[in-house]
Amino acid sequence: MKFWSRVHGVLRNLFRKRQVESQLDDEVRVYVDMIADERIVSGMPASEARRTAQADSGGIDQVKQAVRDRRAGVGPEIFESVQSCGLG
């Protein structure tokens, strides 16, 4: 099961890059928005809540890059996956 899940992830990341990137962008922005909303409810001004939420999350672009770096099918991992299948 883990093997096929990995293969699916690799293929999705290779052939549906725009869709995967769009989903990643949405997920990271929703996460930062949730943090900001919690801070607004607790009494922080909206502009400060948004700024601190971005800073505390490590920055939107940095989070997205960290996810890309760990994604299946990126970098040397794809070769390791192929070798573990007995194809390399």
Contacts in CASP RR format, 6 or more apart in sequence:
PFRMAT RR
TARGET T0000
AUTHOR 0000-0000-0000
METHOD contacts of the structure
MODEL  1
MKFWSRVHGVLRNLFRKRQVESQLDDEVRVYVDMIADERIVSGMPASEAR
RTAQADSGGIDQVKQAVRDRRAGVGPEIFESVQSCGLG
3 84 0 8 1.000
3 85 0 8 1.000
6 72 0 8 1.000
6 81 0 8 1.000
7 81 0 8 1.000
7 85 0 8 1.000
9 72 0 8 1.000
9 73 0 8 1.000
10 72 0 8 1.000
10 73 0 8 1.000
10 78 0 8 1.000
10 81 0 8 1.000
12 20 0 8 1.000
13 20 0 8 1.000
13 71 0 8 1.000
13 72 0 8 1.000
13 73 0 8 1.000
13 74 0 8 1.000
14 73 0 8 1.000
20 71 0 8 1.000
24 64 0 8 1.000
24 67 0 8 1.000
24 68 0 8 1.000
25 64 0 8 1.000
28 57 0 8 1.000
28 60 0 8 1.000
28 63 0 8 1.000
28 64 0 8 1.000
28 67 0 8 1.000
29 60 0 8 1.000
31 57 0 8 1.000
31 63 0 8 1.000
32 50 0 8 1.000
32 53 0 8 1.000
32 54 0 8 1.000
32 57 0 8 1.000
32 59 0 8 1.000
32 60 0 8 1.000
33 53 0 8 1.000
35 49 0 8 1.000
35 53 0 8 1.000
35 56 0 8 1.000
35 57 0 8 1.000
36 46 0 8 1.000
36 49 0 8 1.000
36 50 0 8 1.000
36 52 0 8 1.000
36 53 0 8 1.000
37 49 0 8 1.000
39 48 0 8 1.000
39 49 0 8 1.000
39 52 0 8 1.000
39 53 0 8 1.000
40 46 0 8 1.000
40 49 0 8 1.000
44 52 0 8 1.000
54 60 0 8 1.000
57 63 0 8 1.000
68 74 0 8 1.000
72 78 0 8 1.000
72 81 0 8 1.000
73 81 0 8 1.000
79 88 0 8 1.000
82 88 0 8 1.000
END
